[in-house]
Amino acid sequence: MAAPTIVSVNDVSKRFVLNRHKSIKERLVNSASEKKYREEFWALRDINLEIEAGSTLGLVGHNGSGKSTLLKVIGGIITPSSGTVKRRGRMAALLELGAGFHPDLTGRENVYLNAAILGLNQKEIDRYFDAIVDFSGIEEFIDTQVKFFSSGMYVRLAFAVAVHVNPDLLLVDEVLAVGDEPFQNKCIAKIAEFQREGRTIVVVSHSAGQIEALCDRVVVMNHGQAIFDGGTAEGIAVLQGGYEQQRLSETELNLANGQPSALVTSVLIASEEPDDEKTVISGTDMTVSFSYEVMRDERPLVASLSIETTRGALVYGLTTRMLDQVLPRTVGRHTVDFTFSNPALGAGEYVLRGGLETEDNELVHEMSPASRFTVSNELPGTGYLRMNLRTKIRSLPPV
């Protein structure tokens, strides 16, 4: 039996009008030609979205893609220019730092104010107050005006209130990026508890790691449109592909404005396969071919190579300087083959990145990411390392 729908977004678009006047005086002087100074901006275009109860949805995309606007439309903070949003159940939203807090009220007063806005009555707030303060970890500052709070304290208290109003739907927009690591871990643990309880969560984040860890579904936004709606791994791949396309466009623009003295042309797993996505058997020798082209012989060059996870975590990195190797710098094309004997990589997908720099660490050119490859491993265990192991089971005599 399919889970019921808790949020239904139907043909939603949102238009903003950008006013190009720099002052009220300019607006009054040019009132007769007002249209010339106004520009329409569509933050959302024809969005259709059904969110099932109990799911965790990640909204991702580059800055300005419309993901935060969509979250505010879902939360009822912004009214769409066209289309409808239907929502049911109690909702709690963390859309902006300190939203719903009054700066001249104390933390204690704001807990009561914010919890009341989110739908709790006086008795319910009294019952949850100690748990809210304990979760936030700012007991000693609870009777201080929140205008004196740091950004981290704002987030702590706001998140603590939001998760203690027992929402059916929780909306979270990047606020987890503000708190320190222990508090982020506490928040993620709380979200995991919500997931086990069958609550619905919608998260906006630039962290692919957070999205991959939390979400079972991803919507990728681009220029106000949903260009992907599906599985988390596929969604992150679409997002990173978009970033790569943007990087290539920027690289082409930089080349047009002034060509560097040398270019990284490819960084690939050496294979007879024609595509860039290779499969490597864990434990067998692996060769990475680093190709570059020198346009002008200006200064000695250093090649850098890194193997990273799809989340961007560094698994291994090295430079030719570390290897005491000198790169050819004559005009033309050159290749350096890095051969790894018996690499201890675990099963999974990895990203190769390569760069050229001078001996003074000045970047000449980089390809980031350059290509991807997959490692298959028949040994037991998971993670980014392949470990050979033996087990021995022993029974101890009774005491």
Number of C-alpha atoms within 10 A of each C-alpha: 3 6 10 11 15 19 20 17 19 16 16 20 22 22 14 12 10 11 14 13 14 8 8 9 10 12 16 11 10 14 12 9 10 14 10 11 14 13 11 10 12 15 20 27 19 16 18 16 16 14 20 18 20 20 20 25 25 29 25 27 28 17 12 13 19 25 29 24 19 26 21 20 20 22 21 14 13 13 16 20 14 15 16 17 20 13 16 12 10 13 19 24 26 24 21 15 17 21 13 18 20 16 14 13 16 19 27 18 18 23 24 19 17 20 24 15 12 19 16 18 12 11 9 15 21 12 10 15 19 12 14 24 21 12 20 23 16 17 14 8 16 20 14 15 17 24 16 13 19 10 15 18 22 24 24 26 26 27 23 22 27 22 19 18 21 17 20 19 25 22 21 22 21 16 23 23 15 16 17 12 11 9 18 16 13 13 20 16 13 14 19 16 12 21 17 10 11 14 21 23 27 23 27 25 21 17 14 21 14 17 25 18 12 21 20 15 21 26 25 24 25 21 17 23 21 22 14 17 17 13 15 21 17 14 25 24 13 17 23 18 13 16 16 16 12 13 15 14 12 12 16 13 12 12 12 9 9 9 16 14 16 23 20 22 18 21 26 23 24 16 16 7 10 7 9 16 17 18 16 21 17 21 19 12 12 19 17 18 17 24 18 23 18 19 16 14 14 13 12 14 24 23 25 18 21 17 20 20 16 20 16 14 12 13 14 11 13 13 17 16 14 9 8 8 11 12 15 16 20 14 14 13 16 16 16 16 15 15 14 13 11 12 16 16 21 24 21 17 17 23 23 24 21 27 23 22 19 14 13 10 10 11 14 18 20 21 21 17 21 19 19 21 17 18 17 15 19 11 13 10 13 12 10 17 15 19 15 9 7 5 5 4 5 6 5 6 5 4 3
